[in-house]
Amino acid sequence: MINFPSMKTKELIKCLCRYPLCYKIIRQRGSHRTLKSEHYPVLRISYHDSVEISGFRVKKILTQEVGLTEIMAIEVIK
């Protein structure tokens, strides 16, 4: 089991928008953002930018919601 680092919402969104995931924010209303990618499912993230997201939640977003393996998820956030 790999430990994932906690990170701010803004940092997580930057990781999601980079290659290879290439997510784009298609809608935002307050702190609720909808992100879309050509090759991955639509994501909804509802945290303010300054909120620290736990490593457990970061792992859950990347592995369960996006569908990456743990190793691929670690590579994305580096």
C-alpha positions in Angstrom: 0.0 0.0 0.0 1.5 3.3 -1.1 1.1 6.5 1.1 -0.1 9.4 -0.9 0.8 13.0 0.2 -1.9 15.4 1.3 -2.1 18.5 -1.0 -4.1 21.7 -1.5 -7.0 21.6 -3.9 -5.3 23.9 -6.3 -2.2 21.6 -6.5 -4.5 18.5 -7.2 -6.3 20.3 -10.0 -2.9 21.3 -11.5 -1.9 17.6 -11.5 -5.2 16.6 -13.1 -4.8 19.2 -15.8 -1.3 18.1 -16.8 -0.3 15.3 -19.3 -1.3 12.4 -19.4 -4.7 13.1 -17.8 -5.3 16.4 -19.6 -8.4 17.4 -17.6 -10.0 20.8 -18.3 -12.3 22.8 -16.0 -15.5 23.0 -18.0 -17.7 24.5 -15.3 -17.3 26.2 -12.0 -19.8 27.5 -9.6 -18.3 28.6 -6.3 -16.0 25.9 -5.0 -17.6 23.2 -7.2 -15.7 22.4 -10.3 -16.5 20.0 -13.1 -13.4 18.6 -15.0 -13.5 16.8 -18.3 -10.9 14.7 -20.2 -11.1 13.0 -23.5 -9.9 9.7 -22.1 -11.1 9.6 -18.5 -14.4 10.1 -16.8 -15.9 13.4 -15.8 -14.8 14.5 -12.3 -16.5 16.8 -9.8 -14.3 18.4 -7.1 -16.0 20.5 -4.5 -13.2 21.9 -2.2 -12.1 25.5 -1.8 -8.6 26.2 -3.2 -7.0 26.6 0.2 -8.4 23.3 1.7 -5.8 20.6 2.4 -7.0 17.3 1.0 -5.9 14.2 2.9 -3.6 11.7 1.2 -6.4 9.1 1.5 -8.8 11.3 -0.4 -6.2 12.1 -3.1 -5.7 8.4 -3.6 -9.4 7.8 -3.8 -9.9 10.5 -6.4 -7.1 9.2 -8.6 -7.6 5.5 -8.3 -11.4 5.1 -7.9 -12.8 8.1 -9.6 -10.3 8.6 -12.4 -9.4 4.9 -12.7 -5.6 4.9 -12.4 -3.5 2.3 -10.7 -1.7 3.3 -7.6 1.7 3.4 -9.4 0.3 5.6 -12.2 -1.4 7.9 -9.6 1.9 8.5 -7.8 3.6 9.3 -11.1 0.9 11.9 -11.9 1.3 13.8 -8.6 5.1 13.9 -8.8 
